[in-house]
Amino acid sequence: MPTVEFNTNELTELTGVSDLNFLRERIPMLGVDMECLDRDKATIEIFPNRPDMLSVEGFARALGNFLGINKSVKQYTVNETKGEIFVDASVRKSRPFISSAIVKNLNITDARLKSLMNIQEKLHITHGRNRKKVAIGIHNLDVIKFPVIYKGVRPKDYKFIPLNFEISMDLDEILRKHPKGIDYGKIMNNFDRLPLIVDADNDVISMPPIINADRTRVTEATKNLFVEVTGTNEYAVEKALAIIVCSLADMGGEIYNVHMHNVIEKVI
C-alpha cells in the first residue's frame, strides 16, 4: 500500500478539526493505517483502491465526509473555454487515450507545489502502474497556444529541451540519455512512433509517459495550469484527471474544460 505524508496544518485547515487526539482516533476508522500524526506531519498508508486519498485535499475531503463535517457531496463547477485537443490516429496503438483540463487563478506556494508533485508521482506509481497505464503532465498554461495536438511521431522528427535540462534533444536521445527516458523508455520499446503533445505553434508540451518540456515548467509564479493525462485505459485516465483537478480546485483554482476531438483518421 502507498504511504503518504501530509502537512498537519494543511489537514486541520481543510477539515476544520484541530484536535489531534480526535483525529488519531477517527482516521483509522477510514480503513487506513496511520503510522504517525504529530504537529508537523501525518503519515498514513492508503489502500490502492482509494487513489483519491493520495492528496491532502482528497484525504481531507474523504475524512470530512466520514465525520459528517461535509453536509453534502462537494460539487465542482466546470467552466467553458475554447481550448481544443485534436487526437491523431497515430497514437492508437501505443497510447490511445488522453484527457485534459485547465485550472486558473491558483496561488501556488512552495508547499502546494511540493504537494502537487507528490500526488502526481504517487498516482504514477500506484494507479498508473509506473506510468504504463497512466501518466500525468502538469504545465504552465500561459506558454501554450491552442489548439493542442496529440500524435505519434518518429523519434528523430522532433527535438525539444526536456524538463530540468538545458540542451535540446530528439526523442531517441531522451530515451537513451535523460534519467526519465532511461527509467520509463521501455514502455515505448515496441512502437516505431512515440506519443507527443504539441501546441498550435508545433512547440512540444510533453512526451508522455516520459517527460515534459522544460518550457512548460510549473513554478510558484505560475497562476494557470494545463493538465493532461494519457494512458492505455480510458477509465483510469479520466479518474486520474479528476483526482488532480479536484485537488487543484480545493487549492482555490477554477476548473475549465478542454474540448476533445477523437480520433483523426489521417495520420499527421
C-alpha positions, 0 to 999 in steps of 0.5 A: 500500500502507498504511504503518504505524508501530509502537512498537519496544518494543511489537514486541520485547515481543510477539515476544520478539526484541530484536535489531534487526539480526535483525529488519531482516533477517527482516521483509522476508522477510514480503513487506513493505517496511520503510522504517525500524526504529530504537529508537523506531519501525518503519515498514513498508508492508503489502500490502492483502491482509494487513489483519491486519498493520495492528496491532502485535499482528497484525504481531507475531503474523504475524512470530512465526509466520514465525520459528517463535517461535509453536509453534502457531496462537494460539487465542482463547477466546470467552466467553458473555454475554447481550448481544443485537443485534436487526437491523431490516429497515430497514437492508437496503438501505443497510447490511445487515450488522453484527457485534459483540463485547465485550472486558473487563478491558483496561488501556488506556494512552495508547499502546494507545489511540493504537494502537487508533485507528490500526488502526481508521482504517487498516482504514477506509481500506484494507479498508473502502474509506473506510468504504463497505464497512466501518466500525468503532465502538469504545465504552465498554461500561459506558454501554450497556444491552442489548439493542442495536438496529440500524435505519434511521431518518429523519434528523430522528427522532433527535438525539444529541451526536456524538463530540468535540462538545458540542451535540446534533444530528439526523442531517441536521445531522451530515451537513451540519455535523460534519467526519465527516458532511461527509467520509463523508455521501455514502455515505448520499446515496441512502437516505431512512433512515440506519443507527443503533445504539441501546441498550435505553434508545433512547440512540444508540451510533453512526451508522455509517459516520459517527460515534459518540456522544460518550457512548460515548467510549473513554478510558484509564479505560475497562476494557470495550469494545463493538465493532461493525462494519457494512458492505455485505459480510458477509465483510469485516465479520466479518474486520474484527471479528476483526482488532480483537478479536484485537488487543484480546485480545493487549492482555490483554482477554477476548473475549465474544460478542454474540448476533445476531438477523437480520433483523426483518421489521417495520420499527421 
